Amino acid sequence: MILVDTNVVLRAAQPSHAMHGVAVAAVERLRLANEVLCVVPQVFYEFWVVATRPAELNGLGMTVAEAHADIVMLLSRFRFFRDERSIFERWHQLVAQHQIVGRSAHDVRLVAAMERHSIRQILTFNISDFARFSGITVIDPRQAAVA
């Protein structure tokens, strides 16, 4: 199983972005290789924030209806794992252990969810954000798109 990070989902939803083709190709190649592509609620929370933020504020400028439709489509394409209580406790341990500050705490929540659901791989453009965590394999979409 491979967790698909928010940045990959966002690039796939933004045809004008330079990494759009890479994101789409990586997902399709992994799907053709019979990989199980997964998402967790955190991906949707982050997606919604960026998707509905105005374009002039570095968002996608989608309407609520457009963002909602994209999430419905994503739920049909990826295996969805729900949040569970133990994710918070593990997140709290990890942020303290790795002395995480600021926005990086969002990534740690993904790691905690991955551990809880036995997902060992993540597809992300933010390779270095996950390098500190043992037991997780980071897949760069730029490599997966051409593999």
ChimeraX attribute file (.defattr): number of C-alpha atoms within 10 A of each C-alpha:
attribute: neighborCount
match mode: 1-to-1
recipient: residues
	/A:1	16
	/A:2	22
	/A:3	27
	/A:4	22
	/A:5	23
	/A:6	24
	/A:7	19
	/A:8	24
	/A:9	23
	/A:10	22
	/A:11	19
	/A:12	20
	/A:13	18
	/A:14	15
	/A:15	12
	/A:16	10
	/A:17	13
	/A:18	10
	/A:19	19
	/A:20	18
	/A:21	16
	/A:22	21
	/A:23	27
	/A:24	18
	/A:25	18
	/A:26	24
	/A:27	21
	/A:28	15
	/A:29	16
	/A:30	18
	/A:31	14
	/A:32	10
	/A:33	9
	/A:34	10
	/A:35	13
	/A:36	15
	/A:37	20
	/A:38	23
	/A:39	25
	/A:40	23
	/A:41	14
	/A:42	18
	/A:43	22
	/A:44	21
	/A:45	12
	/A:46	15
	/A:47	24
	/A:48	21
	/A:49	13
	/A:50	21
	/A:51	25
	/A:52	18
	/A:53	16
	/A:54	14
	/A:55	12
	/A:56	8
	/A:57	9
	/A:58	10
	/A:59	16
	/A:60	20
	/A:61	16
	/A:62	17
	/A:63	13
	/A:64	12
	/A:65	10
	/A:66	13
	/A:67	21
	/A:68	16
	/A:69	12
	/A:70	19
	/A:71	17
	/A:72	11
	/A:73	11
	/A:74	16
	/A:75	15
	/A:76	10
	/A:77	13
	/A:78	17
	/A:79	16
	/A:80	15
	/A:81	15
	/A:82	11
	/A:83	14
	/A:84	11
	/A:85	8
	/A:86	12
	/A:87	19
	/A:88	14
	/A:89	11
	/A:90	17
	/A:91	21
	/A:92	15
	/A:93	14
	/A:94	18
	/A:95	18
	/A:96	10
	/A:97	9
	/A:98	11
	/A:99	9
	/A:100	15
	/A:101	10
	/A:102	6
	/A:103	8
	/A:104	12
	/A:105	16
	/A:106	16
	/A:107	20
	/A:108	22
	/A:109	20
	/A:110	23
	/A:111	25
	/A:112	22
	/A:113	26
	/A:114	23
	/A:115	17
	/A:116	16
	/A:117	16
	/A:118	11
	/A:119	20
	/A:120	16
	/A:121	19
	/A:122	26
	/A:123	27
	/A:124	22
	/A:125	19
	/A:126	17
	/A:127	14
	/A:128	9
	/A:129	13
	/A:130	18
	/A:131	12
	/A:132	9
	/A:133	13
	/A:134	8
	/A:135	12
	/A:136	16
	/A:137	16
	/A:138	21
	/A:139	19
	/A:140	18
	/A:141	26
	/A:142	17
	/A:143	10
	/A:144	17
	/A:145	17
	/A:146	10
	/A:147	9
